[in-house]
Amino acid sequence: MRGIQIRDELTDEWKKRGVDQPQEFSILTAEICKATFGVTPSEYKQHKALKRENLRDHMTERGGSVAGKARKDLESKTGKNIVTKENYLDQNSKQLEKSEN
């Protein structure tokens, strides 16, 4: 149940930031999974020999705890918050934003 709540909070945040297409959610989910586990969700499902089952039903919450601890450790060492209200925009995105205004 906790995993579902966390997933809902994440997708709600993505929606606030303009994500509304199923393909966009898939891309973001794949990027998070790849960064966290080193594999995409489809690769992970293949590794666990899952066919149609939900991958989240075959995971523990340990990964989230480890990532949370790593974030807190980094914040403690740097004295800066990792999670901020500011979004990262690369130089090309900033230029595009200026030209649209």
C-alpha positions as CSV (number, residue, x, y, z in Angstrom):
1,M,0.0,0.0,0.0
2,R,2.8,2.4,0.8
3,G,4.4,1.8,-2.6
4,I,1.1,2.7,-4.3
5,Q,0.9,5.9,-2.2
6,I,4.4,6.9,-3.1
7,R,3.8,6.2,-6.8
8,D,0.7,8.3,-6.8
9,E,2.5,11.2,-5.2
10,L,5.2,11.0,-7.8
11,T,2.8,10.9,-10.7
12,D,0.8,13.7,-9.2
13,E,4.0,15.8,-9.1
14,W,4.8,14.9,-12.7
15,K,1.3,16.0,-13.7
16,K,1.8,19.3,-12.0
17,R,4.9,19.8,-14.2
18,G,3.0,19.1,-17.4
19,V,3.4,15.3,-17.9
20,D,0.2,14.0,-19.3
21,Q,0.9,11.3,-21.9
22,P,1.3,7.7,-21.0
23,Q,4.5,7.5,-23.0
24,E,6.0,10.4,-21.0
25,F,5.3,8.5,-17.7
26,S,6.9,5.4,-19.2
27,I,10.0,7.4,-20.2
28,L,10.4,9.0,-16.7
29,T,9.8,5.7,-15.0
30,A,12.4,4.0,-17.2
31,E,14.9,6.7,-16.4
32,I,14.4,6.4,-12.7
33,C,14.6,2.7,-12.8
34,K,17.7,2.7,-14.9
35,A,19.4,5.2,-12.6
36,T,18.4,3.3,-9.5
37,F,18.8,-0.4,-10.6
38,G,20.9,-0.1,-13.7
39,V,18.2,-1.6,-15.9
40,T,14.9,-0.4,-17.4
41,P,11.6,-1.8,-16.2
42,S,11.3,-4.2,-19.1
43,E,14.9,-5.5,-18.5
44,Y,14.1,-5.9,-14.8
45,K,10.9,-7.8,-15.6
46,Q,12.9,-10.0,-18.0
47,H,15.5,-10.6,-15.2
48,K,12.7,-11.6,-12.8
49,A,11.0,-13.8,-15.5
50,L,7.8,-11.8,-15.1
51,K,5.2,-11.9,-17.9
52,R,2.2,-9.7,-17.2
53,E,2.7,-9.3,-13.4
54,N,3.3,-5.8,-12.0
55,L,7.0,-5.3,-11.3
56,R,6.2,-3.2,-8.2
57,D,4.5,-6.3,-6.7
58,H,7.9,-8.1,-6.8
59,M,10.0,-5.5,-5.1
60,T,10.7,-4.5,-1.5
61,E,10.8,-1.0,-0.1
62,R,14.5,-1.4,0.7
63,G,15.7,0.5,-2.4
64,G,13.7,3.6,-1.4
65,S,15.2,3.5,2.1
66,V,18.7,3.2,0.7
67,A,18.2,6.1,-1.7
68,G,16.7,8.2,1.0
69,K,19.7,7.6,3.3
70,A,22.1,8.4,0.4
71,R,20.2,11.7,-0.2
72,K,20.3,12.6,3.5
73,D,24.0,11.7,3.7
74,L,24.8,13.9,0.7
75,E,22.8,16.8,2.1
76,S,24.5,16.5,5.4
77,K,28.0,16.5,3.7
78,T,27.3,19.4,1.3
79,G,25.0,21.4,3.5
80,K,22.6,21.8,0.6
81,N,19.2,20.3,-0.1
82,I,18.9,17.9,-3.0
83,V,15.2,18.4,-3.4
84,T,14.4,22.1,-4.3
85,K,11.6,24.0,-5.9
86,E,13.9,24.9,-8.8
87,N,14.1,22.8,-11.9
88,Y,17.3,22.1,-13.8
89,L,17.3,23.5,-17.2
90,D,20.2,23.0,-19.5
91,Q,21.5,25.9,-21.6
92,N,19.5,24.9,-24.7
93,S,16.2,24.9,-22.6
94,K,17.0,28.3,-21.2
95,Q,17.6,29.7,-24.6
96,L,14.4,28.2,-25.9
97,E,12.4,29.7,-23.0
98,K,13.9,33.1,-23.6
99,S,13.0,33.0,-27.3
100,E,9.4,32.0,-26.6
101,N,8.9,35.1,-24.3
